[in-house]
Each structure stands twice: as structure tokens, then as C-alpha cells.
Amino acid sequence: MPAVGESASPGTSGSRENRVLSPGGRTVFALGDLTVNTAISALSIVYTTYFLTQVAGLRPALAGLVPFVGRIVDAITDPAMGRLSDRTWLWGGRRRPYFLIGAVPFGACFALLWVEPGAASQWGLFAYYTSIYCLLSIALTVVSVPYLALIPEMAIDYDDRTSLNTFRSVGAILGVFCAIALRPVASALGDGPAGFAAAGIAYGLLMMLPWLAIHRVTFERPGFARRAPGETLFEGFRVALRRRAFVKLMGFYLTGRIAMDLVGSMLILYFTYWLGRGDEFEIAMALFLLTTIVTLPAWLRLSRHRDKAEVFQMGCAIWMLVQGLLVFSAPDTNSALLYGLVCLAGIGYGVVDLMPWAMLGEVIDEDELETGERREGLYNGLFMFLRKLAGALVVLVLLSGLDVIGFTRGAEQSEGVRRAILVFSSLAPASALALSIWLARGYPITRAVHAKIVQRLEQGA
């Protein structure tokens, strides 16, 4: 019998039976990405570029190093966690038990990130925030990598994967909302270090709870577990990196993520120091994300008639155009025009993250066809690590650059710093999106190709 939140078509059997999550189950499943993306977006949008530099008082260059050190930890833990969840069986599953193991450390570490340690020196602050950041990275890995690895296992159809990822993307976008709200919540709870500490505790508690429900509604396919890979982690890397479709997908996903991280990191500085309207940041981001959520169903319908790589390119093109136009903005730019551009950017934004994750399942199916093994954990671990690494490198380069040219906490910025913030917020992400469009050309696993892969897998089952 299907578990809560599942449905199954009668008359099917085997590891590829048409067993799917119900709409209610998909909604609960999306809560996982809400918590994960709240953490990741808070680190990108609020924590590194605002909290560490403006509240904790850490120099921009040292603030940029904090997530970079965390990504070094991820270099080991993300792929290793993926491999571990491919090959272990705990309490009736390979993936789902880790939701229960990682939930409490995840919330607790997130709360500790926003605590002022009382260190007198820059290096003391750096040591504290880097240590907690690394612990959070490990806890985040424990829940997020098995969570993402479940997607191609629960949704085995080409379009069903897009549908499930659309639910997940809505959860991810709501997570960005939560991240943006952290600064106003901290202000309401007392502002300054005390307000952020209180907000961190509240957020940490709320981020633990959904994982119990996610564990309840999700399921795993026993047939997939029987085809777990037997090679070492590094042998698995070689298998993955020899797969042309994966390398190509990884290339245009990373350049798209770089654009997302550039905007996420710089937009608060763009509104504060270029436009001189820091109080409009939350309004603009709310409009941006609302537009993204409202238009995702239209992208989902379009994807049922076109290849996913083509839909990805269309979304990139829309967003690229808007980011390029922002270079012409000025402090006296009309707010209505600015908000209109923000909404237009939101139309393309959601697809840049949605489609690559929906496409990863097809790569895993192709790998299974050729090797007879399922490597969801390995592929998703690599994807998650590279996603976070790209973001950390972007933030490190940006903040180091701002530090070198004279960015000063709580002071009037020079014209050179303001111009750099404008370029980093507009032309830099537009260039990354242009590269994504170019890299996505000729993606080999189309809808028709995947249909043949599934047919051959079913014949061999």
C-alpha cells in the first residue's frame, strides 16, 4: 500500500512502477527545499555581505573567506554523503533516515551563526564564524543531499520530474523570502547583534520541524537500492565526469548559479549604495520572487511540449536582458520602472534553477542503462557541492575586490566602489547567463532520447 502522500497506478510492478507523490505529498516534500534554501539564501543575501561586515564588523576580505573555507569542507562531505546514501541502509531506507539524523544539528548550527561571540580581534571573529559555518555545512549536507537524491527515484517520468522539481522550486523561492525577511525579523526583535541572535534561534527551530513530515510522506524504491554502485568514491567521480551529458549539464548549471549568486550577494549593496534606497530592497525582492512563483506553472506547461534545455535557455535569455539593462539605472531611476524590471527578471529566474535539477534525473537514468547501477547520491552530492562552491567563490572574489578598492563599513562609499557594485549587479550576472545559454546548446538527452532510455530500462528490468 502507498504511504501517506503517495499514489500508485494499479497493475504495475518492479522498481520502475508508476508510484508517485500526491499533490499534498509534493507540497510537504517542498518544505525540505524551503528550509535548505532559507539557509543557503540567508548565507548569500544577508549573512556574508551584510551581517558579517555591517553587524559583526568583520573586514570584507575575511568575511568572504568564511564561506570559502566552508566550501572546502563541502568538497569532502557533499560527494561523500551522496555516496554514503547510495550504499547504506538504515531503519528501512537509504535516504530518508538522514532527515531524522540531521534535522536538529541543522537548526542548531544555523542559530549559532547569528550569535556574537564576544571576540575582540578580527581573527577571533573569523575563527568563530568559520567554525560554525563549517558545522552548518556538514549538517546541511546530511539532510540536503539525500533529499535531492530522492527526486529521480520518486519521479521516474520525464515530465513528472519537472513537476516535482517545480514544487521543490516553489519551496526554494519561499526559502528566499524567509531569508530576506531575516533582517526585518531581527530588527523587530531588537536590532543589532541581539536582534540577529534572537532571529537565528527562531529560524533554527522552524527549520528543524518540517523534516519529520518529509520523512513521513516520502518513499524509496527497493529495486533501486539493489542496484547500488560498488566502486569507491573516486572511481564514482571518474564515472560521472566521463559522462558527456553530466559535464555539459554541470557547465550551464554552474554558470546559471553564478548569475544567481552574483545577484543574491550584490542586490542588497546595489539598493543601499548605488541607488541609495536600502529600504526598498525587501520590496523589490518580494516582487521578484512573487513573479517567479506566479510564472512557474506557465514554465511547467511549456516544458511539457519542449525539451528542458530549450526552456532553460529561454529563461536565461529573459533574465539576461533585464540584468544588462540595470547597468543604465541611476539613483534617480523611477521606482515603478525599477520594480517592473525586477518583475521581468523574476520570470526567467526560476527556470535557471528548476530545469537543471529536473534534467539530472535523466543523466542518472542514462548512467543506469550503461552501467546497471544507480548513483543518485553521487550525482546529487557533486551537484550540491559545485552549487555551493560556485557561490562561495563568487562572494570571495566580490568582497575581496570591494575590500581592495576601498569599501568601508558604515561610511559613504567612493564613486569607484559604487560603480563596481553596479557592474557586479548587472553586467557580471548578464555575462554568466549568456555563457549558460551557449553551453546549453546541443544538450544530448532530449525528451525523445530519454523515452528510448526508459524503454530499454523497462525491457531489462
BELBEL-V922819 format. One record per backbone hydrogen bond with DSSP energy under -1.0 kcal/mol. NH is the residue of the N-H (numbers start at 0). CO is the residue of the C=O. Records with the same first field share a line. If there is no record, write none. Layout:
# BELBEL-V922819
NH->CO, CO
This chain:
# BELBEL-V922819
5->2
6->19
8->17
16->13
18->16
19->6
21->4
25->21
26->22
27->23
28->24
29->25
30->27
31->28
33->29
34->30
35->31
36->32
37->33
38->34
39->35
40->36
41->37
42->38
43->39
44->40
45->41
46->41
47->42
49->45
50->45
51->46
53->49
54->50
55->50
57->51
62->58
63->59
64->60
65->61
68->64
69->65
70->66
71->67
72->68
73->69
74->70
75->72
76->72
77->73
79->75
80->76
81->77
82->78
83->79
84->80
85->81
86->82
87->83
89->92
97->94
98->95
100->96
101->97
102->98
105->101
106->102
107->103
108->104
109->105
110->106
111->107
112->108
113->110
114->111
124->120
125->121
126->122
127->123
128->124
129->125
130->126
131->127
132->128
133->129
134->130
135->131
136->132
137->133
138->134
139->135
140->136
141->137
142->138
143->139
144->140
146->142
147->143
148->144
149->145
150->147
153->149
154->150
160->156
162->158
163->159
164->160
165->161
166->162
167->163
168->164
169->165
170->166
171->167
172->168
173->169
174->170
175->171
176->172
177->173
178->174
179->175
180->176
184->180
185->181
186->182
187->183
188->184
189->186
190->185
194->190
195->191
196->192
197->193
198->194
199->195
200->196
201->197
202->198
203->199
204->200
205->201
206->202
208->204
210->207
211->208
213->209
214->210
215->211
216->212
217->213
223->220
224->220
225->221
226->223
227->224
235->231
236->232
237->233
238->234
239->235
240->236
241->237
242->239
246->242
247->243
248->244
249->245
250->246
251->247
252->248
253->249
254->250
255->251
256->252
257->253
258->254
259->255
260->256
261->257
262->258
263->259
264->260
265->261
266->262
269->265
270->266
271->267
272->268
273->269
274->269
276->270
279->276
280->277
283->279
284->280
285->281
286->282
287->283
288->284
289->285
290->286
291->287
292->288
293->289
294->290
295->291
298->294
299->295
300->296
301->297
302->298
304->301
310->306
311->307
312->308
313->309
314->310
315->311
316->312
317->313
318->314
319->315
320->316
321->317
322->318
323->319
324->320
325->321
326->323
327->324
328->325
332->329
337->333
338->334
339->335
340->336
341->337
342->338
343->339
344->340
345->341
348->344
349->345
351->347
353->349
354->350
356->352
357->353
358->354
359->355
362->358
363->359
364->360
365->361
366->362
367->363
368->364
369->365
370->366
371->367
373->226
378->374
379->375
380->376
381->377
382->378
383->379
384->380
385->381
386->382
387->383
388->384
389->385
390->386
391->387
392->388
393->389
394->390
395->391
396->392
397->393
398->394
399->395
400->396
401->397
402->398
403->399
404->400
406->401
410->407
417->413
418->414
419->415
420->416
421->417
422->418
423->419
424->420
425->421
427->422
429->425
430->426
431->427
432->428
433->429
434->430
435->431
436->432
437->433
438->434
439->435
440->437
442->439
445->443
449->445
450->446
451->447
452->448
453->449
454->450
455->451
456->452
457->453
458->454
459->455
